[in-house]
Amino acid sequence: MDKDEILFKPIYETGRGFYITFGILTVILLWALAMYINQVMVGLGPTGMNQPVTWGFYIVNFVFFIGISHAGTLISAILRLSKAEWRRPITRMAEVITAIVLMIGGLHPILDLGRPDRMMNLLESGRLQSPLLWDVTSITAYFTASTVYLYLPMIPDIARIRDRGGKLTWLYTFMAWGWQGTEYQQKVLNRAINILMVMVIPIAISVHTVISYIFSMTLQPGWHSTIFGPYFVVGAIFSGIAALMIVMMAFRKVYHLETYLKEVHFRYLSTLLLIMSLIWSYFTFSEYLTGFFGAEPHEMEVIMYKFSGPFAPFFWGMVLCNFVLPVIILGFRKFRTITGIFVASVAVVIGMWLERLIIVVPSLANPRMEVPLGIYMPTILEWSLFAGGIAVFVMAFMLFSKFFPIISIWEIEEGRSHAAKAGEERIASYLPGP
């Protein structure tokens, strides 16, 4: 029996829980689809968006999902580039996250248009000076590079499934591209992966930087900031690490992968999460400090809207989830257990969604011109589409695990070989001999 047979088990065995979960998610998705069809037919009227809040849940979720995409390809590329051996069981899950959430996040601006056909106007008449055009370009480039970066390391494992026979052998034969595991093929594959991992790092950083430009290149109080570029990138990596650990814990529990996704992996990633929490807190403090110091009236109105106004619960909830809880849980060893790390990760994901809400809505809800004011309240339509996005994310991951190993088997084997060789070299270095 294959040493890593448990990694093939989800492909060939499907339990009742899978069908029940998939059925529930399908119902949620169908409901969201029905609500969206209604929006296309009647327009954006059923949403909570009004004057002056013309951006709501859709743009919040767009920035949120695109941010989570940094969990995958960027983190995987950095860990590969640094030759971190502990990365091997987690890279594929990270890369799958990127591919899925980029698809989900990229659809949200179309939802926000109300008229999806008007997306063609951007493609046909877009100007090079437009951040929106560059946003579409960078997301498309990132998705393309990330998908290829996900697929290439899968080829050896796809070939293994092909050789095992069974259903869909023709599909695996096609996707394996004639892989036989020769030394030449391995060399070419490693070279291609190395080239892509260098390419995706600047592309990934550019994606969230360009998104921040859409906000910062306006004169809107709360948005017009030079720090938004790195602030968005830091927040994206922060939420991405948390999302990655939640996914890891889910697969660890469901598919009994405790021997692959060990406590050490969560400990290393939780250390990164703690560091990103501190960096995010520094950027947040810097952002609001400059606003307070400048004391520009309209800027102060937006700030007080967040600190003590209608959005205060969301702001202080963000601080609690992104700073207080991660620092307390991850900063003390007795709390840094698997359960504690899970709680901190969930808190960060919630907190980063609140941060996107805090960035987008309050600046619009407190305008500089005298117009009818009102607090933005998302409707069931917007909540339904948000739930639909979450359902698509979970369903896509479930389907992926039914067709491909969720952990890279050949990289695990390569790691064992490297470990054995390194051990032999280390022992030989202090034993007598030439």
Secondary structure, DSSP 8 states (H G I E B T S, - for coil): --TTGGGTHHHH---HHHHHHHHHHHHHHHHHHHHHHHHHHH-STTSS--SS----HHHHHHHHHHHHGGGTHHHHHHHHHTT-GGGTTTHHHHHHHHHHHHHHHHHHHHHHHS-GGGHHHHHHH--TT-HHHHHHHHHHHHHHHHHHHHHGGGHHHHHHHHHH--TTHHHHHHHHTT----HHHHHHHHHHHHHHHHHHHHHHHHHHHHHHHHHHTS--TTT--TTHHHHHHHHHHHHHHHHHHHHHHHHHHHTT-TTTS-HHHHHHHHHHHHHHHHHHHHHHHHHHHHHHHH--HHHHHHHHHHHTSTTHHHHHHHHIIIIIHHHHHHHSTTT-SHHHHHHHHHHHHHHHHHHHHHHHHHHHHS-SS----------HHHHHHHHHHHHHHHHHHHHHHHHS-SS-HHHHHHHHHHHHHHHHHHHHHHSS--
